[in-house]
Amino acid sequence: MAKAGMRRPDPSEPHGTESNKKQKFPKNSMKPVPEIQGKAKRGHEKANPIE
């Protein structure tokens, strides 16, 4: 029995399938950017380029 103030769901409406949405865009084909290492990670000075 429904509680006071709660509407009864319509049986024709979809229920339980709202979370089954798939992403429709392709995966990123670019490689991830390498993380900055060592001293360059902290501080405000410009770092040398990554080799």
Backbone hydrogen bonds in HBPLUS format (Angstrom, degrees):
<---DONOR---> <-ACCEPTOR-->    atom                        ^
c    i                          cat <-CA-CA->   ^        H-A-AA   ^      H-
h    n   atom  resd res      DA  || num        DHA   H-A  angle D-A-AA Bond
n    s   type  num  typ     dist DA aas  dist angle  dist       angle   num
A0006-MET N   A0003-LYS O   3.14 MM   3  5.56 165.3  2.16 130.6 132.1     1
A0013-GLU N   A0010-ASP O   3.12 MM   3  5.57 151.6  2.20 113.8 121.6     2
A0020-ASN N   A0017-THR O   3.27 MM   3  5.41 165.7  2.29 107.7 111.8     3
A0041-LYS N   A0038-GLY O   3.05 MM   3  5.75 156.9  2.10 116.5 123.5     4
A0042-ARG N   A0039-LYS O   3.12 MM   3  5.72 140.1  2.28 113.8 122.1     5
